[in-house]
C-alpha cells in the first residue's frame, strides 16, 4: 500500500522536544497549536503546552482570556471560552516569555485517519490538477501529522497547518479535503482537518494498549524495541493520536479495515472499542465518528465476503451508536485496485453524514438501509428506512462497469438449503422491493450487495447507494 514519505524516528521527535525545551523558562507549544491553525467554535477550546514548574501562563484571543499555573512537570493547559466564528485572530500566550500566533481561524475541526485510502493524496486521485487548481480557499486548512511510531505515549508530533491551494492541496488527504470542502459549503465557516493516517495499518495500531490487552492481546505481542513496524499494537495511537488528542474537535472520519479483512468477526468489537478509546483520549464523550465502508474490490475473490463482512461490522457500529454514521461507497470501487481514484464521492458522503449527525441538518445524508423482510407466497418483500423521496434504479457506470437502468442488480435469495440465487427484483413503492426466483420456492433469507465486489444499482432518489446487508447475519 501507498506510504507517504513523512516518516520520522522516535529519536528525532525526542530530540526536537529536548531542543524545544532547552530553555526551560520559555513557554513552548505543541506543533498543532501554531500559526494558521483552525480552532473549534461553539465550545470551550483547550490550549496546552510546557513551561517552568509553577510558572503562570495566560492565553488570550478575541477578548477571551484564561490563565493557569504549571504543574510540577512543567505542563499546563487552559480552556478558553467559546470563540466567535471567523477570524483571522491573533493568539497571545504569555509566561516568562510571550508567543504570538497569527492568522488563526475559528470554525469546525475534524480528525481524518485510517490506512492508505485515507492517506492517499489529491495528487494521485481522479483529476488531480483540476482539483488542486480549483482548491484555493484560505478557510480550508489541514494539519498533516508526520508518520511516527512509539511504544509509549509521545507529547508532540511534527507537522504544520496549511491552507488549501494549488501548491498545498496536492499533498492533502484526498478524502479529508473533499470532506472539508463539502462541509465548508454546508456550514459556511472555516474547516480545519487534522490528518493522521498510515497505509497498510491495522486497527490494533490505532487502539490504546489497555483496550488491546483487554481484548486478549498479550503484552508480548506489543514487541517492544521494534521501531520499524507500524502494525504493532498501539504504536500509532501512542505516536500519532495521543499527541494531538488535546486538540478540541467535533469528530473524526475513518477509512480503514482492509488490513483487518482476515478477521471481520473480531472487527465487530474492535471498531466500537477503538471509538470508545478515541472519545476517552479526546475527552469528548459525544465525539462523532464516521467510518467509510470499504470500497468494492476483488480482494480474495469477487464473490467472497471478507470485505462485505467488514462493511457489515462498520454498519453494526452505527446501528448501536447514534453518533456513528457510515458512508456507503459500493458504487465507486475498482475491481483490481484497492485504491479507487475517485475520492470526491467518499468525502462528500461523509460530509452529508456529518451535517446530519453533528449539526442536525435535515438531509438524506444516510444511505437507505434494511428495515425488515417479510416472506409470503414465494416472495420476499424488503422494506428500507432512510429512503427520502424514494428508491430508484441507477443505470450507467458503477465500479467502472456498465449496469442497466431497467433491471435491479445485487439481490440474492436463498431457501432452507442455504443456496443463494440471484433474485428478480422490482421496486413496488417508495421504500419496498419485491424479490423472487424460480429456483427458490420458499425464500428464507435475503442478501444485497453482500460480496467483495458487488454490482448493485439500487439507490435513493437523492443519489445514495443502498447499504449492503444480509438477513442471515450470525
RAHU-V922447 format. One record per residue. RES is the residue in one small letter. BURIAL is I if it has 16 or more other ideal C-beta (glycine too) atoms within 10 Angstrom, else O. Layout:
# RAHU-V922447
((RES	BURIAL) (RES	BURIAL))
This chain:
# RAHU-V922447
((x	O) (x	O) (x	O) (x	I) (x	O) (x	O) (x	O) (x	I) (x	O) (x	I) (x	O) (x	O) (x	I) (x	O) (x	O) (x	O) (x	I) (x	O) (x	O) (x	I) (x	O) (x	O) (x	O) (x	O) (x	O) (x	I) (x	I) (x	I) (x	I) (x	I) (x	I) (x	I) (x	I) (x	I) (x	O) (x	I) (x	I) (x	I) (x	I) (x	I) (x	I) (x	O) (x	O) (x	O) (x	I) (x	I) (x	I) (x	I) (x	I) (x	I) (x	I) (x	I) (x	O) (x	O) (x	I) (x	O) (x	I) (x	O) (x	I) (x	I) (x	I) (x	I) (x	O) (x	I) (x	O) (x	I) (x	O) (x	I) (x	O) (x	I) (x	O) (x	O) (x	O) (x	I) (x	O) (x	I) (x	O) (x	I) (x	I) (x	I) (x	O) (x	O) (x	I) (x	O) (x	O) (x	O) (x	I) (x	O) (x	I) (x	O) (x	I) (x	O) (x	I) (x	O) (x	I) (x	O) (x	O) (x	O) (x	I) (x	O) (x	I) (x	O) (x	I) (x	I) (x	I) (x	I) (x	I) (x	I) (x	I) (x	I) (x	I) (x	I) (x	I) (x	I) (x	I) (x	I) (x	I) (x	I) (x	I) (x	I) (x	I) (x	I) (x	O) (x	O) (x	I) (x	O) (x	O) (x	I) (x	O) (x	O) (x	I) (x	I) (x	O) (x	O) (x	I) (x	O) (x	I) (x	O) (x	I) (x	I) (x	I) (x	I) (x	I) (x	I) (x	I) (x	I) (x	I) (x	I) (x	I) (x	I) (x	I) (x	O) (x	I) (x	I) (x	I) (x	I) (x	I) (x	I) (x	I) (x	O) (x	I) (x	I) (x	I) (x	I) (x	O) (x	O) (x	O) (x	I) (x	I) (x	I) (x	I) (x	I) (x	I) (x	I) (x	I) (x	I) (x	I) (x	I) (x	I) (x	I) (x	I) (x	I) (x	I) (x	I) (x	O) (x	I) (x	I) (x	O) (x	I) (x	I) (x	I) (x	I) (x	I) (x	I) (x	I) (x	I) (x	I) (x	I) (x	I) (x	O) (x	I) (x	I) (x	I) (x	I) (x	I) (x	I) (x	I) (x	I) (x	I) (x	O) (x	I) (x	I) (x	O) (x	O) (x	O) (x	O) (x	I) (x	O) (x	O) (x	O) (x	O) (x	I) (x	O) (x	O) (x	O) (x	O) (x	I) (x	O) (x	O) (x	I) (x	O) (x	I) (x	I) (x	I) (x	I) (x	I) (x	I) (x	I) (x	I) (x	I) (x	I) (x	I) (x	I) (x	I) (x	I) (x	I) (x	I) (x	I) (x	I) (x	I) (x	I) (x	I) (x	I) (x	I) (x	I) (x	I) (x	I) (x	I) (x	I) (x	I) (x	I) (x	O) (x	O) (x	I) (x	O) (x	O) (x	I) (x	I) (x	O) (x	I) (x	I) (x	I) (x	I) (x	I) (x	I) (x	I) (x	I) (x	I) (x	I) (x	O) (x	I) (x	I) (x	O) (x	I) (x	O) (x	O) (x	I) (x	I) (x	I) (x	I) (x	I) (x	I) (x	I) (x	I) (x	I) (x	I) (x	I) (x	I) (x	I) (x	O) (x	O) (x	O) (x	O) (x	O) (x	I) (x	I) (x	I) (x	I) (x	I) (x	I) (x	I) (x	I) (x	I) (x	I) (x	I) (x	I) (x	I) (x	I) (x	O) (x	O) (x	O) (x	O) (x	I) (x	I) (x	I) (x	I) (x	I) (x	I) (x	I) (x	I) (x	I) (x	I) (x	I) (x	I) (x	O) (x	O) (x	O) (x	I) (x	I) (x	I) (x	O) (x	I) (x	I) (x	I) (x	I) (x	I) (x	I) (x	I) (x	I) (x	I) (x	I) (x	I) (x	I) (x	I) (x	I) (x	I) (x	I) (x	I) (x	O) (x	O) (x	O) (x	O) (x	O) (x	I) (x	I) (x	I) (x	I) (x	I) (x	I) (x	I) (x	O) (x	O) (x	I) (x	O) (x	I) (x	O) (x	O) (x	O) (x	I) (x	I) (x	I) (x	I) (x	O) (x	I) (x	O) (x	I) (x	I) (x	I) (x	O) (x	O) (x	I) (x	I) (x	I) (x	I) (x	O) (x	O) (x	O) (x	I) (x	I) (x	O) (x	O) (x	O) (x	I) (x	O) (x	O) (x	O) (x	O) (x	I) (x	I) (x	I) (x	I) (x	I) (x	I) (x	I) (x	I) (x	O) (x	O) (x	O) (x	O) (x	I) (x	O) (x	O) (x	I) (x	O) (x	I) (x	O) (x	O) (x	O) (x	O) (x	O) (x	I) (x	I) (x	I) (x	I) (x	I) (x	I) (x	I) (x	O) (x	O) (x	I) (x	O) (x	O) (x	I) (x	I) (x	I) (x	I) (x	I) (x	I) (x	I) (x	I) (x	I) (x	I) (x	I) (x	I) (x	I) (x	I) (x	I) (x	I) (x	I) (x	I) (x	O) (x	I) (x	I) (x	I) (x	I) (x	I) (x	I) (x	I) (x	I) (x	I) (x	I) (x	O) (x	O) (x	O))
